[in-house]
Amino acid sequence: MPKPSAHWRDSARSARFFFIDYRAAFPFLLFLMHIRWWTFFIALGAMLFFWILERYGFTVPVFLRLARSWLAGKRKLAIPWWKY
């Protein structure tokens, strides 16, 4: 019986096209469909953004939660401001 080449744990990994994250595929597809300099720079910026996130060990949902927490600030109110 042949040894399987993938394990069930590999199902949690994000999809990639060589070194490009799958989330950068949409801007890259936009560039391929509309080849202009501005779409090239958007695709390049998206790939750079996702590479930097990966370099620091973040995924997009984790980064969005971090950004939301940073924007909300340190003070969290238990009662909404409109009920004072």
N, C-alpha and C positions, 0 to 999 in steps of 0.2 A: 504494500500500500504506500503510495507516495506521501511524503511529508507535506503538510499544507504550508503555503508560502506566507500566509497571513494568520494572525491570531485575532480572537474576538476583541482583545484590548485595543487593536488598531482601529476599531470602528469609531472611537472617540476623537481621533485625530482629524484636523481640518483638511479639507481637500486642497491640493496644490497642483499647479502646472509648472513643473520644474521648481523654481524658487519663488514663484509668484503665488501669493495667497488667493484663495478663491474669491474673497471680497473685492479684490482689485480687478476681477474679471469684467465687471460691468463698465468701468471707465475705459478699460483696455478694449472691450468690444465697441464702445462708443467711438473710440479712436479709429478702430478698423473700419467701422461703418461710415465715418465722416472724417477723413484724413485731413486734418488741419493742424496748424501749430498749437492752437489753444487747446484742442482735444488731446494732443500729444502731451502737453504740460499737465493737464488734468490727470491723465492716466499715469504719468510719471510721478506726480505728487501723491496720488492715491497709493501707488506701490511703495513710495518712500515712507508714507505715513504708516502703512501696515507693517513695513519692515522695522520701523522704529518701535512700534508697539510690541512686535514680537521680540525685538532685541531686549526690551525691558521686562518681558515675561507677561505681558497683558494680552487679553483677547479683547475684541471690540465690546462685548457686553460688560466686561469688567471695567474697561476704560470709561464707558458711558456712565456706569454707576459711580466711579470715582469722580468724574466731571460733575455729575449731578450733586454728589455730596459736597464737592468743593463750592459749587454755585449756591447751594442752600445755606452754607455757613455753619458755624459751630452751634449756634443757638437754635434748638428745635422746640417749638411750642406745642404743648399738649392740647391746647384749646385754640381753634382757628381764630384769626384776628377779627373776623366779622361777628363773633359771639361775645365780645367784651362789652 
